[in-house]
Amino acid sequence: MPTISFEIQNQNYVVQVATGTLLSEAARQAHVELNIPCGGQGRCGRCAVMVKSGQVRLRSTARLTTADLAAGYALACQAVIESDAVVTIPPQEKVERRLITDKTATKITLPFIYDPARHQPMRLFTITMEPPSMADQTDDWSRLKRALEQELGIRKQEAGNLIANFKNLIADLPTLRRLGQVLREANWTVSVVVESGNNPRLVDVQNSKSKNTLFGVAVDIGTTTVSLYLVDLLSGEVLAKAAEYNGQIKRGEDVISRIIYAGKGEGLRELQSLVIDTINELITRVSQHAKISPLDIYKMTIAGNSTMIHLLLGLSPNSIRFEPFITTINQPPPVRAHELGLNIHPQANVDCLPGIASYVGADITAGVGGLELGESESLFLFLDVGTNGEMVLGDGNWLISCACSAGPAFEGAGVQDGMRATTGAIEEVWINNRTYEPTYRVIGNQNPKGLCGSGLISLLAELFITGAVDKAGNLNFDLESPRIRRGAHGAEYVVAWGLETEHGRDIVLTKVDIDNLIRAKGAIYAGFTILAESVGLDLAMVERVLIGGSFGQYLNIEKAVQIGLLPDVAWSKFHFLGNTALHGALLALLNRDYRQHITEIASKMTYLELSADNTFYDQFTSALFLPHTNIDKFPSVEALRSG
């Protein structure tokens, strides 16, 4: 078996693998960190390594120049090992932490007055029972249920009928194993946590006469970012919020890349472990901030797109990718925290919210349900723009949804100098319409490193409005500007010269980048256009355009309309809502009525599969111009260009 030696930052990692193994797999076995954001498809070029000695066979040389190949570079995900080799791995791109635990509690106004006795299925009781005797030889489990029945009688007026008869109480085996010892050590006065409902469950029993803490977490597993609220289930207060980039990013920046990676070897298990690790890190951070034990977290509610939910549960998402695009499950049953390796109470209930179809998942049902859009009387268009573009059109009587693959361009991937919205990213650009010289704003007010999604949209809009690019996205070489030039990858516009940048290289937007952005915006626009046409409506009839997701918070409406990403309607119709998926997960965590409402939303929402016929392709093709083939759809942009 060939021996592969990986050199990285003055350290050596050695592993033996079979001939024919990919370098990326050898790196994984050697526990060497390697970013593969395209999922191993050879598209992104970010897993480039230098083969110093030995033989590898290159399945693809995409993203590598002639000079790169001459220097010995290879894409690790496309290089097959044929002999012993020594490989140098350049420093890997670090995913910088963008959001940290809040320093103070997050004040969130709930759309209801929280009453745990009425709204919260997870309940806390302190009960005292008579110890067993020769006269009363009732078993421990029955004795506990009897005491709970007595406690329920005392609290009946408080709790109403929301707590089922405790004669039907069940318990998981690990809890039963502890029961006898805890009861005796506590001298028959214990605190118990019960999950009420049609099948009430004993979650925990503790030797504690004064336990008064009961916590839960609401989670949104985004393709890019995982966000989490820590919540006091007794008061309804959000104690802390934290967010972190999804650890799966290094194995795929979009859902398709992750589905592909999950189908390779141990890829599914690795992706599940990466997202669990991300959630556990956030749990540790919020628990330390709130000075609580993670073992006092008894409930977790999770929103996420269908692929993210499948990867979390360790379910193969492979069928999502292929026609007829079917999930393993849209409404997962609750599972226990220990089954997934989550660092909260082992018997805590983990509730993944229901989705609709392969590409419209629980993040959308949580968003629509949490905003009570299913009860809306006005016509709305709900958009969640990211690597996937999910959208819902409707009012209180009907809802129709669809999804399209926008690709990772809006996240800065698939773009030569693209990056995530972290320190050093250009987030806004203005171009002088006489000199074509740019000015820009950088996150963190430092020298720029690249362009994030909002910066790319802003830049493309400015290039179009000033005439530096035409409606097909071609750069105008008739302009006398040194910033429009031909580079190693074709035509490009220089946003920042190397002397201005953090890394000393020019930051550019290439024609290939422009094409990727136009395809991404075209897919989104085609999606909601088809939704409207499918029910015989014109987009002008929409009364509210609601934009959810973290990306939407940084979107400039004017620029987004100018490139044809958003419809050209009155600005007053646009509303940015932030992380609607996390908000919906929070409401489902706290209120059983909202949890049921989200299930009802999922059951009533119609899903439109865009690939079922050529309608999407026709609309998509029409949208592959700035802002559109039909300029009449964008009167404000036409007026600006002609003026």
N, C-alpha and C positions, 0 to 999 in steps of 0.2 A: 504494500500500500504506500502511495506517495506520502512524503512528509512535507507539510507546508509550514513555513515560518512567516508569521505576520510581524512586521515591524511598525510600531506606532508609538510616537512620542517617547523614544528611547527605551521602549519595552518590547520584549519578544514574546509572542504567543505561538506555541508549536502544537500542531495537531496532525494526526494521521487519518487520511480519508481514502476512499476507493477511487481508482482512476475513473474519470467521467463525472466526478462531483463538481458542481459549480463552486467557484471561489466564494460566492456569497454564503453558500451553505457551509463551507469549510470555516469561514469566519464565524458563523453562528455557533458551530460546534466548538470553536476555540474561545468562545465568549468574548469576541471582539466586536465592539460597537460599530455598526455600519448602517448608514442611512440608505434606505431603498424606497423613496417616496412614491415611485411609480409601481410598486408591488412586484418588481422583478421583470418588467416588460422591456427594459432597455430603452425607455423613452426619455427619462429625465437627465441621465448622465451624472447624477450626484453620487453614484457608488464607484466612481472612477478610482482605480488603484494603479500603482506602478509595479510591474513584474520585473524584478531586478535580475532574476535568474530562473531557469526552468522553462518548461513548455506548457503553454495553455492554448486551447483552440478557441478562437473568437467567433461566437455565433452571430454577433452583430457588432458593428463599429459605429452605430448611430451616436451622435453627440460628441464624437471624437474627431479632431482635425488630423490632417496628415502629420503635422508636427507632434501631436499627442501620441499617435501610433509609433512614430519613429523613436520617441522617448521611452516607449515601453508601457504606455498607459493601456488599460483595459477596463471594461465595465465588469465589475465583479459578478453581477447577475447574469452576464452573458459569456463569461470566460470558463471554459471546461478544463479541469485539471488533467494533464497527461503525464506529468512527471513530478519529482521533487521540485519545490519552488520556494523562492524567497520573495515576499510581497511587501511592499511599503504602502501603508495606508495614510493618506494625508489627513490633517486635522479635520474632523467631521463638523458639519454645521451644527451649532448648538441651538436647540429650541429654547429661546429665552423665556423665562417666566413673565407673563404679561399681567396677570391678575394675582393678587395675594389676598390672604385672609384679611377681612375688614378689621380695622383697629377698634371699631365700635359696633354695637349691634345694628343690624340693618332694619330700619323702620319701614315696614310694609303695611299699607292699609288694606285690610281684607274686605271683600265685598259683603261680608256678613259679620254679625256679632258672635264671636266664637264662644261656644258652650260645649266643653268637652263631654259632658254627660249626654248631650244630644248628637254632637257631630263626630266625636272621636271613637272609632271602634276599639282602640287600644286603651285599656282602663287599668287603674292601679287601686288595689284594695289592701288594707291591713286588717287581718282577721285573727281572732282568738278562738280556739276550739278546746273542748274538753279532751284531756288525754285519754288514751284507751285504758280499760280496766278489765278485771275479770267479769264485771257486769256488762261492759260495753266493748265487745271485741271487733268492732267495725274496722275494716282495713283502712290504711292511711289515705288512700285515694278517695274512697267513699266519704271518709270523715272530712276531708278537705272540701269536697263538693257540697256536703251538707252544710258546712260553715259558710260557704259562699252563697248558698241558697238563703240562709238566714240573713246574711249581709245584704243580699239583693232585696229581700223583703223590707229591710230598713230603708234602702235607697230607692224603693220602687217609684215613689213620687218624683224623685230627682231624675231617675234614669228613664222613666216611661217604659216603653216596651222594646227599647233598643238593645237590651241585653237579653239574649235568649235564656231559656231555662238551663241552669247549670247542671241539671241532671244529664244533659247531653254533652257535657264538657269533655273534650279530648285533650291529650297531651302527647308530645313527642317522646320517644324512648329516652333520650338523654335527660330530659326533665324528670321523668319517672325514676330514673336511676338515682337522682339526687334527693328525691322527695323525702324518704324516710329519715335520712340522716339530718337534713335541714330542719324538719319538724321537731326532732328531738333536741337538736342543739339550740333551737330557738325557744324551747320550752312551750311549744304549741301556739306561739304568736308569731305570725310571719307576714311579710309583704308579698303580694302576688300580683303579677302582671297578666291580664287576661285580654285576649283578642275576642271581642264579642261579635255576634252575628248569628246566622242560621246554624253554624257549627262552631260554637265557642271553643277556644283553645287556651289552655294554660301555657303561657310563654315562659314564665320564670317564677320561681319561688325563692325568697331570700330570708336569711336569718337577720331581719332588720325590722324593728318595731317603729322606726321613724323614717322609713324611706319616703321621699317626697319628690323624686325626680323621675321623669319619663320623657325621653327624647326621640326624635325622628329626624330623618334626612330626606330631602327632595333632591333628585339628581336629574340633570339633563346631559346625556351622552351625545355630544355633537361630534361630527366627523373631525372637526378641528379642535374644539374646546370642550372639556368636561366641566360643568358648573354644578355647585352644590350649596344648599341651604341647610344649616343646622337649626332645628326647631324645637322649642319647648312644647310638648304635646299637652301639658296641663294648662298653659296660658295662651298658647297660639303664637307666642313671640318668636320671631326669627332672631336667633342669637348671633349668628355669624354667616358670612358668605365667603366662599373661596372658589377659584377656578384655575384650571391648569390646562395646557395643551394635552390633548389625547395622546398617550404614549404610542398609540398605533401609527401615528404620523410617519415615523421612520420606516414603516413597512407599507406605506401607501397613503397618498394625500387625498384620495377620493375613494368612494365606496367600491367602484369597479376594481381599482388597483388592490384594495384589501380583499375583495372576494377572490381575485386571482391568487393573491398570496396565501390566502387561507386554504386553497386547494393544493398547496405544495408541501409535501412532507408533514412536518409538525407545525405548519403555518397557522392552522386554526387554534391549536392550543397556545401558541405563542401570542397571537393577537388577543385571545381571551385573557391571558396573563397580563398583557400590557395594559389593558383597560381596567382590570381589577386593581393593578398596582397604582394606577392613576387615581382611582376612587379612594383607595386606602390612604394614599398620601393626603388627599383632601380631608378625609375623616380625621386623620392625625392632626392636621393643622387647625381645623375648627374646634376639635376637642381640647387641644392645648389652649387655644384662645379663650374658650368658654370655661376652662378649668373643670372639665367633666371627664368621666371615664367613657371610652367608646363602648364599653359593655353595657352602659345605660341607654344605648340607642337600640330601640326595639322595633323600629319600622323604617323601611326605605321604599320610596316611590320613585320610579324611574321612567323618564321619557327619552325617546331617541328614535332615529329612523330605523326602518326594518332591518337593515344590515347591521347597525350598531347593536340592536337588541339581540339578533342572532349570535353575533360574536361574543357578547357578554355571557349568554347562556351556553356557549359552546356548541351551538347548532350550526351545521353547515349552511352557508348562504349561497352555495353554488347555483341552486335552481333559480335564484333571483336574477341571475345574469342571462339566462337563456330562455328563449320563447318556450312556453307561454308565460314566463316570468312569475313563478309561483313561490310563495314563502313556505317554510315549514309550518309556521303558525303565525297568525295575526293577533291572537289574544292569549298570550302565555298565561298559564296558571301561576299562582304565587309559589315561590320557592323559599327555602330557608337560607339565611346568610352563610351558614357553614358549608352549604353545598357549592357555593361559588368562591369561598375563601375570602369573604368580606370581613373586615376587622371591626365588626359590631357584635352585639349579642348573638351567639351562634344560632339561636332559635328565632331570631328576628324575622319578621315577614318582609320579603322582598317582592314588591308588586310592580311588574312591568306593565305599563299602561297599554291599551289596545291600539293596534294600527289598522290600516285599511287594506294595503296591498304592498307589493314589492317595493315601490318607491314612494309611497305615502304612508308614513309610519306614525308612531305614538307621539313624536314631536309635534305633528300637525293636529292630531286629535286633542292633545293636551292644550295646544295653543288656542284652537277654536273653542273647546269646551271651557277653558279657563277664562276666556274673554266673553263667554256667554253669547258667542256669535250665532250659535244654533237657535237663539231666541230673538235674533235681530229682525227688525221690521223693514230695514232699508237694505238695498242691494249693495253688497260689499265684495271686494276682491282682496283676499288675504294671500300675501306672498312671503315665502321664506327663501331668501336668495343665499346660496352658498355653492359648494361643489355640486350639489343637486338643487334644482329649482322646484320647490313644491308650491302648489297654489290651490286655493279653494275659492269658488264663486258661489254666491247664493244669498238667501235671506232666512228668515225664521221658518219658512215652509219647505225649503229644499236646499241641498248642498251638493255640489259636484266638484271633484278634485282631479288633479293630474300631476305628473312630475316629469321633468326632463333633465337630462344630464348636461349641466352647464360646463362641467369640467372644473379643474382647479385654478383657472386663470384668475378669478376674482380673489383667490387666496394667495396670489403671487406665484403660483407654481405653473410650470409650462411656459414661463416667460423668462427670457435670458437673464435679466437683472431683477426679476421678481423676488419678493420676500414676504414674510408674514408681517402683520402690523405690530412690529416691535421697535425698540429703540434703533434709530438710524434709517427707518423707512420713510421715503418721501410719500406724504399723504395728501398733498394738494399741490397743483401746478397751475401757473398762469403764464400765458405766452403773449408777448407783445405783437400786435397784428401788423406792425411795420418792420420791426427788426427780426422777429421770430425768435427773440431771445427769451428764455424761460426764467421765471422766479419760482421758488418752491418753498414749502414748509415741511420740516422734518420732525418726526416723532422724537422727543428728547432734546430737540434743539442742538443737534450735533452734526458733524459731517455725515453726509448721506452714505448708505450702504447699498440701497436698492429702492424698488418701488413696491408698495403694498397695493391691495385691491383698489382702495379709494383713490390713491395716487394714479393708478393706471387708467381708471375711468376719467378722472379729471384731465389727465394728459391727453388722452385720445380725443376727448371733447374739444379741448383747446386747439389741438392740431387740426381738427375738422373745421371748427368755426373760423379759424384764421386762414384757412386755405392751404395749410401745410400738407394736408392729405386730402384726397378727393373722396367721394362717397363710396368708392370701392376699397378705400384704405391704402391707396398708393401714395407714396411720398412724392411731393412736387419738387423735382430737381431743377425746375426753371427759376425757383427762388434763389436769390443770392444770399445764401446762408451756409456758413461752414458746418452748421449743426446737422444739415441734411447731407448724408454721404453714403458711400458704399463700404460696408464693413466685411468682416470674414464670413458673415452669414447673410449677406445681401444688403438691401437698402435699410437705413436706420437713421434715427434722430437722436442726437446726443443731448441728454437732459442735464448731465453734470460732467464736466471735464475731470480727468484724473486728479488734477491738482486740488479739486474741491472735495474729493471723496475720502471716505475713511480708509479704503483699501488701495487707493492710488490708481484705480482703473476707471475708464470712462463708464458712466451709467447710460445705457441706450435703450431705446424702444425700437425693435426691428420690425420689418414687414411681416415676418412670421409671427411675432408677438401680436401685432395688430390683427392679423387674421384669426389668431386664437381668441382674442377679446371679442371680435365681431361674431365669431361662432357662438361664444358663450352668451352674449347679450341677445343674439338672434334666437337661440333656443328658448330663453326665458320669454321673450316677446311672443314667439310663435305659440308657446304653451298657453298663455292666458288669452291670446286671440282665439285659439281653437275652443277653449272653454266657453267663451262668450258666444261664439258662432254655433256651438253644439246645442245651445238652448235658445237660439234665435235672438240674441241680445247684441247690442252695440256697446263697445267699451265706454262710450260717452254716457251711457245710462247708469254706470256704476257711481254710487254716491260716496263711497269711501274706499280708498286704496290703503290697506293696512299692511305694513311691512314689519315682519318679525325677524328674529335672529340677530346675532351680534353684528354681522356685517351691515345690516340695515341701519344701525346706529350711526355709522360713519358715512353713509351714502349722501351725496350731494344731489338733490332732486333735479336741479337745473342741468347738471352735467349728465346725469343718468338719462334724462329725456333727450338731451342733445345727441347722444350716441344711439338712441333707440332702445334702451334697456327698459324704460318705464313708459307708459302711455302718455301722450301729450294732453293732459287734462288739467283743470285748475289746480294750482298748488295746494289750495285749501283742502282738497280731497285727500291729500297724503298724510298719513299718520305713522310715525315710527314708534314701535311698541317695545323694543328691546327683546329680551329673551322670553318670549311667550311660552315656550316649551317648559322652562323652569318654573314660570309662574303657574302654569296649569298643573305641574307636578306638585307644587306646594299646596294648591287648593285641594287636590286629590288626597294628599297626605293628611290634611286637617279635617276635611269634611266629606263624610260618606256620601252626601247628596251630590257633591261635585264629582266624586269618583264614579257614581252611577251615571251622571250626566255625560261624562266623557265616553263611557261605554255606549250610551244611547247615540251620541254623535257618530261614533264609529259605525254603528249599525244603520244609520240613516244616510250616510254619505255615499254617493255614487262615485265610482272610480272610472275615469276615462283613460284607457290605454292608448297612448299617442301613436304607438307603432302598429296599431291594428290595420291602418290603411295608409294611403299616401298623403292624407290631409296635412299631417304635421310636416312632412318633407316639403310640401309645396309652400306652406307658410314660413318654414325655416329658411328656405331658399330666398323667399321674398324679403326676409329680414336681414340678409347677409350684405347689407349696405348701410351706410351712415346717412341718416338714421334708419332709412327704410327705402325699398324700391319705390314705394308710393309716398312721395313727399307730402301729399295732401293729408296724410295721417298725422303730420307734425307741423302744423301751421306756425307755431311759435319759432321753431328752428328755421323754417323757410324764411320767415320775416327777418330773423337775425342774420342769416347768411346773405340775403339780398340787400340788407341795409348796410 
